[in-house]
Amino acid sequence: MSQHPIHVFSEIGKLKKVMLHRPGKEIENLVPDSLERLLFDDIPFLEDAQKEHDDFAQALRDEGVEVLYLETLAAESLVNQEVREQFIDEYLEEANIRGRATKKAIRSLLLNIKDNKELIEKTMAGVQKAELPEVPATEKGLTDLVESNYPFAIDPMPNLYFTRDPFATIGNAVSLNHMYSETRNRETIYGKYIFSHHPVYGGKVPLVYDRNETTRIEGGDELVLSKDVLAVGISQRTDAASIEKLLINIFKKNVGFKKVLAFEFANNRKFMHLDTVFTMVDYDKFTIHPEIEGDLRVFSVTYENETLHIEEEHGDLAELLAENLGLEKVELIRCGGDNIVAAGREQWNDGSNTLTIAPGVVVVYKRNTITNAILESKGLRLIKIKGSELVRGRGGPRCMSMPFEREDI
């Protein structure tokens, strides 16, 4: 299909290869006191979350999709002892460890894990203070001595099963993102090592954004509408300044896109990313959450003579999308239909966050019955998965998947 290891030029082309992360012990390291800071509203039951996730992965395999796992790719990227130690040191540097002696003890703990996958999973899970040996008082620095009651030396990364956000595949390139919160920014280290050192992906994929940038952008705000047009959300998690940097790099590196539609919508948690309120499900069909339509502003961005040209679009969104996709018309399918109560409830449970695996073939949460019935009435084939535990992290099938290869349409 392509000589490039990454090939994603649409949201709907037949999905060939996708990356997931199976929820792990990082979920069991969620505690009530840290929920808000770690961007959770509740604590999922890990055993059931893993079963739901395994069913999701199997549903994709049943449709002919090759499933890769973030934890496996990251482990395969630790290609020798030097890279392994470099990864551990960089991870520790970013882990906000309070004391010198504590940091030394954790480094020793990680170096003693011989299996690479076990090491990666441990870095994802976080480190409880109870796991560490007692440091002799003579070795403690002031920070070690002034201890808090907080039980973790390193926080877990419970959002990792939302693989859509730390990096995004765009054409043959990758946007390695700088995330909204410190909690999630540490997640991007795995992408860094995959695209630097992995035997298949290392050094072979151009970066159109880098995690060292100072302004934030997340993959849930990055949508590939066609080989010519991207959509990017200006949201709670993505700055307008980041979009400008991303676009300049995309245009300069000749990744293959001619225009970006920038969507500005309400900046709050329930609409955290563009893909929680707007996804493409067929050549001419999109899901949309009706609450964003009133306040939505759309800007067309192009790049000529080394200058970004930005123009605000006015008028009907469906007509704008049709024009940019070269279609006679497109249909916007409203989450929850015309019932604002159903729309609010089902959008909160990711009724608008769908994963299209082929034109008109869409993975959805089974629980969003009203939206699902509407989608089916429009002729779409739905693959319904359970998500009562997974949804507690506020993300749906698109959030939980990062395409590596799609067929062209």
Legacy VTK file of the C-alpha trace (Angstrom):
# vtk DataFile Version 3.0
C-alpha trace
ASCII
DATASET POLYDATA
POINTS 409 float
0.000 0.000 0.000
2.688 2.483 1.038
6.452 2.519 1.551
5.890 4.590 4.685
5.316 2.925 8.084
2.614 5.538 8.855
-0.119 6.117 6.266
-3.264 7.986 7.349
-4.893 10.276 4.794
-8.501 10.109 5.993
-10.748 9.452 8.973
-12.750 6.766 7.171
-10.458 4.756 4.845
-10.384 1.050 5.706
-8.362 0.711 8.899
-5.423 -1.683 8.459
-3.305 -1.118 11.557
-4.084 0.594 14.868
-2.352 1.188 18.201
-4.158 0.635 21.511
-3.093 0.498 25.158
-4.659 -2.162 27.357
-5.508 -0.532 30.720
-3.049 -1.674 33.369
-2.090 -1.167 37.003
-2.033 2.607 36.484
-5.852 2.417 36.869
-5.526 0.705 40.263
-3.221 3.528 41.382
-6.023 6.070 41.054
-7.131 7.372 44.469
-10.015 9.776 45.232
-7.741 12.622 46.333
-5.921 12.718 42.988
-8.837 12.129 40.608
-9.274 15.734 39.502
-5.554 16.290 38.985
-5.266 13.038 37.022
-8.287 14.032 34.880
-10.675 11.315 36.043
-14.186 11.649 37.476
-14.315 8.133 38.924
-12.189 5.010 39.402
-12.828 2.275 36.807
-12.860 -1.371 37.930
-9.706 -2.609 36.207
-10.767 -6.226 35.655
-13.943 -5.185 33.821
-12.183 -2.316 31.994
-9.626 -4.821 30.654
-12.385 -7.192 29.536
-14.183 -4.348 27.736
-10.908 -3.289 26.140
-10.072 -6.849 25.053
-13.522 -7.077 23.440
-12.843 -3.768 21.639
-9.501 -5.092 20.321
-11.124 -8.359 19.228
-13.926 -6.514 17.439
-11.241 -4.673 15.438
-9.377 -7.915 14.650
-12.657 -9.484 13.522
-12.843 -6.688 10.927
-9.339 -7.452 9.645
-7.494 -4.743 11.613
-3.983 -5.475 12.936
-3.834 -4.365 16.573
-0.555 -3.017 17.992
-0.084 -2.111 21.650
1.669 1.010 22.934
3.344 -0.907 25.761
4.791 -3.477 23.318
6.030 -0.865 20.830
7.655 1.127 23.645
9.340 -2.012 25.010
10.640 -2.907 21.540
12.115 0.602 21.309
14.530 -0.021 24.202
16.911 -1.598 21.716
20.027 -1.697 23.914
21.227 -0.940 27.442
22.253 2.615 26.574
18.780 3.493 25.222
17.180 1.701 28.175
19.125 3.774 30.720
18.521 6.949 28.737
14.778 6.222 28.850
14.834 5.570 32.615
16.780 8.771 33.310
14.506 10.871 31.121
11.416 9.316 32.703
12.770 10.091 36.206
13.658 13.643 35.189
10.038 14.268 34.174
8.436 12.426 37.095
8.487 15.319 39.586
10.206 13.262 42.302
10.547 15.235 45.498
13.806 13.953 46.986
17.280 12.972 45.779
17.398 9.748 47.801
13.927 8.769 46.599
14.958 9.323 42.991
18.063 7.169 43.489
15.968 4.359 45.019
13.480 4.428 42.127
16.276 4.388 39.548
17.653 1.275 41.214
14.173 -0.314 41.266
13.666 0.340 37.535
17.159 -0.794 36.510
16.538 -4.091 38.296
13.516 -4.864 36.100
15.101 -6.973 33.369
12.118 -7.428 31.047
11.520 -4.374 28.837
7.736 -4.713 28.732
7.567 -5.108 32.494
9.730 -1.984 32.816
7.445 0.046 30.518
4.340 -1.124 32.375
5.930 -0.171 35.696
6.721 3.341 34.463
3.077 3.646 33.367
1.706 2.359 36.687
3.650 4.800 38.863
5.550 4.072 42.071
4.075 3.945 45.552
6.323 5.078 48.390
5.516 1.770 50.105
7.393 -0.064 47.328
10.691 1.654 48.130
13.238 0.660 50.783
13.519 2.941 53.788
16.258 5.519 53.119
18.745 5.924 55.998
18.370 9.336 57.667
22.016 10.155 56.896
21.289 9.913 53.146
18.107 11.976 53.155
18.036 15.478 51.759
15.690 18.149 53.106
13.011 17.244 50.552
13.118 13.600 51.641
12.779 14.596 55.285
9.862 17.018 54.821
7.503 14.222 53.773
3.874 14.558 52.815
1.158 11.980 53.340
0.754 11.548 49.588
1.271 7.810 48.897
3.051 8.082 45.546
6.668 8.832 44.751
5.662 8.898 41.044
2.095 9.391 39.865
0.422 6.801 37.642
-0.596 7.611 34.044
-4.233 6.427 34.014
-5.165 8.240 30.778
-2.826 6.132 28.644
-5.594 3.941 27.247
-6.675 7.031 25.317
-3.896 6.538 22.771
-5.347 9.201 20.457
-3.816 12.108 22.362
-0.053 11.832 23.105
0.723 11.718 19.387
-1.342 11.888 16.215
-0.703 10.313 12.822
-1.179 12.757 9.938
-0.477 11.498 6.424
2.951 9.833 6.619
3.969 11.982 9.590
3.397 12.222 13.338
2.519 15.112 15.605
4.298 14.265 18.890
2.273 16.412 21.202
2.808 18.715 24.161
-0.155 17.915 26.377
-2.547 20.106 28.337
-1.636 18.779 31.797
1.619 17.701 33.410
-0.137 14.405 34.183
-0.536 13.595 30.517
2.561 15.315 29.157
4.701 12.515 30.604
2.798 10.061 28.355
4.485 11.435 25.247
7.854 9.953 26.265
6.709 6.577 24.861
6.002 8.124 21.466
9.385 9.836 21.548
11.204 6.508 21.972
8.997 4.669 19.453
9.691 7.252 16.742
13.378 7.537 17.656
14.420 3.927 18.258
11.785 1.344 17.286
13.066 -1.103 14.607
10.102 -0.311 12.316
9.189 3.284 13.220
12.394 4.782 14.653
13.850 7.568 12.497
11.484 6.776 9.624
8.571 9.100 10.404
8.806 12.905 10.071
7.625 14.911 13.092
5.300 17.837 12.403
5.117 18.777 16.093
7.452 17.984 18.969
6.831 17.373 22.666
9.417 20.044 23.547
7.180 22.815 22.209
5.828 25.127 24.903
2.206 25.339 23.699
-0.227 22.479 23.995
-1.934 20.303 21.413
-3.629 16.888 21.734
-4.544 14.214 19.196
-8.261 14.352 19.942
-8.213 17.773 18.283
-6.465 16.525 15.121
-8.719 15.023 12.403
-7.701 14.000 8.870
-10.770 14.765 6.742
-9.152 13.983 3.372
-5.757 13.870 1.668
-6.073 17.648 1.204
-7.929 18.855 4.318
-7.283 18.597 8.064
-9.588 19.716 10.855
-8.022 20.896 14.116
-9.888 21.950 17.240
-9.081 25.013 19.335
-10.257 23.584 22.642
-9.662 23.163 26.357
-6.619 21.068 25.430
-5.230 22.744 22.272
-3.953 26.317 21.842
-4.415 28.340 18.665
-0.642 29.023 18.734
0.047 25.261 18.578
-2.142 24.932 15.520
-0.123 27.603 13.714
3.151 25.769 14.524
1.666 22.444 13.415
0.387 23.896 10.160
3.639 25.582 9.214
5.472 22.283 9.761
2.885 20.308 7.773
3.070 22.724 4.863
6.873 23.137 5.000
7.591 19.401 5.253
5.265 18.757 2.315
3.254 16.154 4.214
0.556 16.490 1.580
-2.268 18.682 2.908
-3.442 21.934 1.333
-5.822 23.400 3.898
-6.749 23.224 7.563
-10.148 23.986 9.027
-9.653 25.257 12.583
-12.739 24.740 14.795
-13.092 26.981 17.838
-15.725 25.840 20.340
-16.596 26.028 24.050
-13.559 25.606 26.287
-14.624 23.140 29.006
-14.217 19.562 30.193
-17.355 18.116 28.639
-16.158 19.301 25.204
-12.474 18.615 25.891
-11.514 17.694 22.295
-12.951 18.233 18.837
-13.477 14.472 18.465
-15.765 14.405 21.522
-18.243 16.591 19.622
-17.504 15.931 15.926
-16.372 12.833 14.011
-16.524 11.651 10.395
-18.443 8.395 9.855
-18.854 8.112 6.059
-17.885 9.921 2.852
-20.661 12.446 3.417
-21.720 12.010 7.062
-20.501 13.406 10.378
-21.662 13.054 13.966
-21.969 16.348 15.812
-23.065 17.408 19.272
-25.826 20.023 18.861
-24.633 22.120 21.828
-21.519 23.287 19.959
-23.284 24.488 16.829
-24.380 27.877 18.137
-20.946 29.056 19.333
-18.799 27.291 16.728
-16.359 29.413 14.713
-14.452 27.931 11.786
-11.306 29.354 10.184
-9.743 28.252 6.885
-5.949 28.208 7.017
-3.639 27.884 4.011
0.077 28.554 3.496
1.544 30.457 0.568
4.848 32.284 0.092
5.929 31.218 3.589
2.901 32.964 5.100
-0.173 31.537 6.842
-3.436 32.864 5.412
-6.297 32.716 7.885
-9.878 33.505 6.992
-12.987 33.117 9.153
-15.721 31.138 7.450
-19.344 32.161 7.800
-22.495 30.293 6.925
-23.627 26.698 7.104
-21.140 24.124 8.470
-22.514 21.300 6.305
-22.060 23.429 3.175
-18.513 24.368 4.202
-17.585 20.712 4.736
-19.177 19.674 1.424
-17.266 22.380 -0.428
-13.934 21.383 1.127
-14.483 17.666 0.511
-15.653 18.176 -3.075
-19.130 16.803 -2.348
-22.590 17.942 -3.343
-23.730 17.849 0.279
-22.887 16.359 3.667
-25.161 15.382 6.522
-24.568 16.320 10.154
-26.046 13.635 12.423
-26.825 15.073 15.846
-25.832 13.127 18.957
-29.069 12.370 20.821
-31.167 13.647 17.908
-33.223 16.726 18.709
-33.578 15.919 22.409
-31.200 18.149 24.348
-31.331 15.894 27.447
-30.421 12.774 25.449
-27.777 14.761 23.567
-26.136 15.972 26.782
-26.178 12.532 28.422
-24.948 10.596 25.409
-22.252 13.129 24.505
-20.953 12.822 28.112
-20.768 9.076 27.451
-19.000 9.659 24.118
-21.895 9.215 21.721
-20.090 11.588 19.335
-16.684 9.928 19.785
-16.906 7.225 17.135
-14.148 5.260 15.391
-14.779 4.729 11.673
-12.965 1.607 10.453
-14.269 1.752 6.855
-16.702 4.107 5.104
-20.021 3.706 6.927
-18.654 1.106 9.399
-18.363 2.620 12.856
-17.331 1.441 16.348
-19.538 2.931 19.086
-20.364 2.386 22.738
-23.452 0.177 23.031
-24.844 2.363 25.837
-25.651 5.360 23.584
-28.892 3.826 22.352
-30.586 6.949 20.983
-27.626 8.156 18.935
-26.894 4.602 17.763
-30.464 4.152 16.514
-30.175 7.414 14.555
-26.853 6.336 13.011
-28.356 2.987 11.983
-31.362 4.750 10.449
-28.876 6.592 8.202
-27.593 3.280 6.837
-24.416 2.976 8.915
-23.204 -0.416 10.190
-22.384 -0.166 13.879
-19.987 -2.332 15.836
-21.235 -1.884 19.397
-18.867 -2.417 22.319
-19.515 -2.322 26.050
-17.879 0.575 27.836
-19.351 1.043 31.307
-15.877 1.061 32.916
-13.848 2.484 30.019
-16.162 5.486 29.690
-15.340 6.601 33.251
-12.181 8.151 31.806
-14.387 10.282 29.487
-13.357 8.856 26.144
-14.829 6.649 23.430
-13.624 4.376 20.610
-11.824 7.158 18.711
-10.080 8.354 21.879
-8.880 4.801 22.572
-7.293 4.213 19.150
-4.442 5.629 17.083
-4.505 4.542 13.410
-1.123 3.701 11.885
-2.392 2.635 8.471
-5.575 3.294 6.520
-6.346 2.485 2.916
-6.702 5.529 0.682
-10.220 6.491 -0.378
LINES 1 410
409 0 1 2 3 4 5 6 7 8 9 10 11 12 13 14 15 16 17 18 19 20 21 22 23 24 25 26 27 28 29 30 31 32 33 34 35 36 37 38 39 40 41 42 43 44 45 46 47 48 49 50 51 52 53 54 55 56 57 58 59 60 61 62 63 64 65 66 67 68 69 70 71 72 73 74 75 76 77 78 79 80 81 82 83 84 85 86 87 88 89 90 91 92 93 94 95 96 97 98 99 100 101 102 103 104 105 106 107 108 109 110 111 112 113 114 115 116 117 118 119 120 121 122 123 124 125 126 127 128 129 130 131 132 133 134 135 136 137 138 139 140 141 142 143 144 145 146 147 148 149 150 151 152 153 154 155 156 157 158 159 160 161 162 163 164 165 166 167 168 169 170 171 172 173 174 175 176 177 178 179 180 181 182 183 184 185 186 187 188 189 190 191 192 193 194 195 196 197 198 199 200 201 202 203 204 205 206 207 208 209 210 211 212 213 214 215 216 217 218 219 220 221 222 223 224 225 226 227 228 229 230 231 232 233 234 235 236 237 238 239 240 241 242 243 244 245 246 247 248 249 250 251 252 253 254 255 256 257 258 259 260 261 262 263 264 265 266 267 268 269 270 271 272 273 274 275 276 277 278 279 280 281 282 283 284 285 286 287 288 289 290 291 292 293 294 295 296 297 298 299 300 301 302 303 304 305 306 307 308 309 310 311 312 313 314 315 316 317 318 319 320 321 322 323 324 325 326 327 328 329 330 331 332 333 334 335 336 337 338 339 340 341 342 343 344 345 346 347 348 349 350 351 352 353 354 355 356 357 358 359 360 361 362 363 364 365 366 367 368 369 370 371 372 373 374 375 376 377 378 379 380 381 382 383 384 385 386 387 388 389 390 391 392 393 394 395 396 397 398 399 400 401 402 403 404 405 406 407 408
